[in-house]
Amino acid sequence: MSSLRTFWTDEEGATAIEYGLIAALIAVVIIAAVGAVGTDLRDTFQGIADALNPPAVTGSGS
């Protein structure tokens, strides 16, 4: 009976599940933030790359 009572009041499993849910929520937030910022960051770096490497001038000459 004592071991049954100990099992019933044990909260270690619930705590582990709570920490797992918190970690999953943090991961979802990080993934969403990186997805939202990633496009803007890519556009910023592309603008810098375009400014540093202007397109070559082609013409029919003189």
DSSP file (Angstrom, degrees, kcal/mol; ACC not computed):
  #  RESIDUE AA STRUCTURE BP1 BP2  ACC     N-H-->O    O-->H-N    N-H-->O    O-->H-N    TCO  KAPPA ALPHA  PHI   PSI    X-CA   Y-CA   Z-CA
    1    1 A M     >        0   0    0      0, 0.0     4,-2.1     0, 0.0     5,-0.2   0.000 360.0 360.0 360.0 -36.5    0.0    0.0    0.0
    2    2 A S  H  >  +     0   0    0      1,-0.2     4,-2.2     2,-0.2     5,-0.2   0.899 360.0  49.6 -64.4 -41.6    2.9    2.3    0.8
    3    3 A S  H  > S+     0   0    0      1,-0.2     4,-2.3     2,-0.2    -1,-0.2   0.858 109.3  52.6 -67.9 -33.5    4.4    1.9   -2.7
    4    4 A L  H  > S+     0   0    0      2,-0.2     4,-2.2     1,-0.2    -1,-0.2   0.908 110.0  48.2 -66.0 -42.2    1.1    2.6   -4.3
    5    5 A R  H  X S+     0   0    0     -4,-2.1     4,-1.7     2,-0.2    -2,-0.2   0.893 111.3  50.5 -65.0 -40.3    0.7    5.8   -2.3
    6    6 A T  H  X S+     0   0    0     -4,-2.2     4,-0.8     1,-0.2    -2,-0.2   0.917 111.1  48.7 -63.6 -43.7    4.3    6.8   -3.3
    7    7 A F  H >< S+     0   0    0     -4,-2.3     3,-0.6     1,-0.2    -2,-0.2   0.902 110.1  51.9 -61.8 -41.6    3.6    6.2   -7.0
    8    8 A W  H 3< S+     0   0    0     -4,-2.2    -1,-0.2     1,-0.2    -2,-0.2   0.835 114.3  41.6 -67.2 -33.6    0.3    8.2   -6.8
    9    9 A T  H 3< S+     0   0    0     -4,-1.7     2,-0.3    -5,-0.1    -1,-0.2   0.485  85.3 115.8 -94.2  -3.2    2.0   11.3   -5.3
   10   10 A D    <<  +     0   0    0     -4,-0.8     4,-0.2    -3,-0.6     3,-0.1  -0.525  36.3 176.8 -69.8 127.0    5.1   11.1   -7.4
   11   11 A E     >  +     0   0    0     -2,-0.3     4,-2.1     1,-0.1     5,-0.2   0.255  50.0 101.6-115.5  10.0    5.3   14.3   -9.6
   12   12 A E  H  > S+     0   0    0      1,-0.2     4,-2.1     2,-0.2     5,-0.2   0.895  83.2  50.6 -64.1 -39.7    8.6   13.8  -11.4
   13   13 A G  H  > S+     0   0    0      1,-0.2     4,-2.2     2,-0.2    -1,-0.2   0.904 109.8  49.9 -64.5 -41.5    6.9   12.6  -14.6
   14   14 A A  H  > S+     0   0    0      1,-0.2     4,-2.3     2,-0.2    -1,-0.2   0.891 110.0  51.1 -64.9 -39.1    4.6   15.6  -14.7
   15   15 A T  H  X S+     0   0    0     -4,-2.1     4,-2.4     2,-0.2    -1,-0.2   0.911 109.2  50.6 -64.8 -41.7    7.5   17.9  -14.2
   16   16 A A  H  X S+     0   0    0     -4,-2.1     4,-2.2     1,-0.2    -2,-0.2   0.901 110.6  49.5 -63.1 -40.5    9.4   16.3  -17.1
   17   17 A I  H  X S+     0   0    0     -4,-2.2     4,-2.4     2,-0.2    -1,-0.2   0.901 109.7  51.5 -64.8 -40.7    6.4   16.6  -19.4
   18   18 A E  H  X S+     0   0    0     -4,-2.3     4,-2.3     2,-0.2    -2,-0.2   0.925 110.6  47.9 -62.9 -44.1    6.0   20.3  -18.4
   19   19 A Y  H  X S+     0   0    0     -4,-2.4     4,-2.5     1,-0.2    -1,-0.2   0.889 110.9  52.4 -64.0 -37.9    9.6   21.0  -19.2
   20   20 A G  H  X S+     0   0    0     -4,-2.2     4,-2.3     2,-0.2    -2,-0.2   0.906 109.7  48.2 -63.1 -41.9    9.2   19.2  -22.5
   21   21 A L  H  X S+     0   0    0     -4,-2.4     4,-2.3     2,-0.2    -2,-0.2   0.891 111.3  50.4 -66.3 -39.1    6.2   21.3  -23.4
   22   22 A I  H  X S+     0   0    0     -4,-2.3     4,-2.4     2,-0.2    -2,-0.2   0.926 111.0  48.9 -64.0 -44.2    8.1   24.5  -22.5
   23   23 A A  H  X S+     0   0    0     -4,-2.5     4,-2.2     1,-0.2    -2,-0.2   0.899 111.3  50.1 -62.4 -40.7   11.0   23.4  -24.7
   24   24 A A  H  X S+     0   0    0     -4,-2.3     4,-2.2     2,-0.2    -1,-0.2   0.902 110.3  49.9 -64.6 -40.9    8.7   22.6  -27.6
   25   25 A L  H  X S+     0   0    0     -4,-2.3     4,-2.2     2,-0.2    -2,-0.2   0.911 110.5  49.6 -64.3 -42.5    7.0   26.0  -27.3
   26   26 A I  H  X S+     0   0    0     -4,-2.4     4,-2.4     1,-0.2    -1,-0.2   0.909 110.1  51.6 -62.3 -41.4   10.3   27.8  -27.3
   27   27 A A  H  X S+     0   0    0     -4,-2.2     4,-2.5     1,-0.2    -2,-0.2   0.904 109.0  50.2 -62.7 -41.7   11.4   25.9  -30.4
   28   28 A V  H  X S+     0   0    0     -4,-2.2     4,-2.3     2,-0.2    -1,-0.2   0.912 111.1  49.0 -63.3 -42.5    8.2   26.8  -32.2
   29   29 A V  H  X S+     0   0    0     -4,-2.2     4,-2.4     2,-0.2    -2,-0.2   0.909 111.8  48.9 -64.1 -42.2    8.7   30.5  -31.3
   30   30 A I  H  X S+     0   0    0     -4,-2.4     4,-2.7     2,-0.2     5,-0.2   0.921 111.3  49.5 -64.0 -43.7   12.4   30.4  -32.5
   31   31 A I  H  X S+     0   0    0     -4,-2.5     4,-2.2     1,-0.2    -2,-0.2   0.909 112.5  47.7 -62.7 -42.3   11.4   28.7  -35.8
   32   32 A A  H  X S+     0   0    0     -4,-2.3     4,-2.1     2,-0.2    -1,-0.2   0.908 112.8  48.6 -65.4 -41.3    8.7   31.3  -36.4
   33   33 A A  H  X S+     0   0    0     -4,-2.4     4,-2.6     2,-0.2     5,-0.3   0.916 112.1  47.9 -66.0 -43.2   11.0   34.2  -35.6
   34   34 A V  H  X S+     0   0    0     -4,-2.7     4,-2.4     1,-0.2    -1,-0.2   0.891 111.7  51.1 -65.7 -38.5   13.8   32.9  -37.9
   35   35 A G  H  X S+     0   0    0     -4,-2.2     4,-0.9    -5,-0.2    -1,-0.2   0.899 113.7  44.1 -64.2 -40.2   11.3   32.3  -40.7
   36   36 A A  H  X S+     0   0    0     -4,-2.1     4,-0.7     1,-0.2    -2,-0.2   0.894 121.5  38.0 -72.5 -40.4    9.9   35.9  -40.4
   37   37 A V  H  X S+     0   0    0     -4,-2.6     4,-2.7    -5,-0.2     5,-0.2   0.782 103.5  72.2 -82.0 -27.7   13.4   37.5  -40.1
   38   38 A G  H  X S+     0   0    0     -4,-2.4     4,-2.4    -5,-0.3    -1,-0.2   0.880  96.5  48.3 -58.0 -43.2   15.1   35.2  -42.6
   39   39 A T  H  X S+     0   0    0     -4,-0.9     4,-2.2     2,-0.2    -1,-0.2   0.926 114.0  46.1 -65.3 -45.2   13.4   36.7  -45.6
   40   40 A D  H  X S+     0   0    0     -4,-0.7     4,-2.2     1,-0.2    -2,-0.2   0.902 113.2  50.0 -63.9 -40.2   14.1   40.3  -44.6
   41   41 A L  H  X S+     0   0    0     -4,-2.7     4,-2.5     2,-0.2     5,-0.2   0.900 109.5  50.9 -65.4 -41.3   17.7   39.4  -43.8
   42   42 A R  H  X S+     0   0    0     -4,-2.4     4,-2.3    -5,-0.2    -1,-0.2   0.917 110.6  49.2 -61.9 -43.6   18.2   37.7  -47.1
   43   43 A D  H  X S+     0   0    0     -4,-2.2     4,-2.1     2,-0.2    -2,-0.2   0.886 110.4  51.4 -63.6 -38.9   16.9   40.8  -48.9
   44   44 A T  H  X S+     0   0    0     -4,-2.2     4,-2.0     2,-0.2    -2,-0.2   0.941 112.3  44.7 -63.4 -47.9   19.2   43.0  -46.9
   45   45 A F  H  X S+     0   0    0     -4,-2.5     4,-2.6     1,-0.2    -2,-0.2   0.855 111.5  53.8 -66.2 -34.4   22.3   41.0  -47.8
   46   46 A Q  H  X S+     0   0    0     -4,-2.3     4,-2.5    -5,-0.2    -1,-0.2   0.896 107.7  51.0 -66.4 -38.9   21.2   40.7  -51.4
   47   47 A G  H  X S+     0   0    0     -4,-2.1     4,-1.9     2,-0.2    -2,-0.2   0.895 111.2  48.0 -63.4 -40.5   20.9   44.5  -51.5
   48   48 A I  H  X S+     0   0    0     -4,-2.0     4,-2.1     2,-0.2    -2,-0.2   0.923 111.9  49.5 -65.2 -44.2   24.4   44.8  -50.1
   49   49 A A  H  X S+     0   0    0     -4,-2.6     4,-1.9     1,-0.2    -2,-0.2   0.898 110.6  50.2 -63.0 -40.3   25.8   42.3  -52.6
   50   50 A D  H  < S+     0   0    0     -4,-2.5    -1,-0.2     1,-0.2    -2,-0.2   0.878 110.6  49.8 -65.2 -37.1   24.1   44.1  -55.5
   51   51 A A  H  < S+     0   0    0     -4,-1.9    -2,-0.2     1,-0.2    -1,-0.2   0.854 113.3  45.8 -70.3 -33.9   25.6   47.4  -54.3
   52   52 A L  H  < S+     0   0    0     -4,-2.1    -2,-0.2     1,-0.3    -1,-0.2   0.794 119.9  40.1 -78.3 -28.4   29.1   45.9  -54.0
   53   53 A N  S  < S-     0   0    0     -4,-1.9    -1,-0.3    -5,-0.2     3,-0.1  -0.718  79.0-168.5-122.5  79.5   28.9   44.2  -57.4
   54   54 A P        -     0   0    0      0, 0.0    -3,-0.1     0, 0.0     3,-0.1  -0.332  37.3 -91.4 -66.1 151.9   27.2   46.5  -59.9
   55   55 A P        -     0   0    0      0, 0.0     2,-0.1     0, 0.0    -5,-0.0  -0.302  47.8 -99.7 -63.9 147.7   26.3   44.8  -63.1
   56   56 A A        -     0   0    0      1,-0.1     2,-0.6    -3,-0.1    -3,-0.0  -0.393  34.7-118.9 -68.5 142.8   28.9   45.0  -65.9
   57   57 A V        -     0   0    0     -2,-0.1     2,-0.4    -3,-0.1    -1,-0.1  -0.731  31.9-171.8 -86.0 123.9   28.3   47.6  -68.5
   58   58 A T        +     0   0    0     -2,-0.6     2,-0.3     3,-0.0     0, 0.0  -0.942  15.2 151.4-116.1 139.2   27.8   46.2  -72.0
   59   59 A G        -     0   0    0     -2,-0.4     3,-0.1     1,-0.0    -2,-0.0  -0.948  56.1-104.4-155.2 173.2   27.7   48.3  -75.0
   60   60 A S        -     0   0    0     -2,-0.3    -2,-0.0     1,-0.2    -1,-0.0   0.460  60.6-140.2 -87.1  -0.5   28.4   48.3  -78.7
   61   61 A G              0   0    0      1,-0.2    -1,-0.2     0, 0.0    -3,-0.0  -0.224 360.0 360.0  80.2-166.5   31.5   50.4  -78.2
   62   62 A S              0   0    0     -3,-0.1    -1,-0.2    -2,-0.0    -2,-0.0   0.448 360.0 360.0 -98.7 360.0   32.9   53.3  -80.3
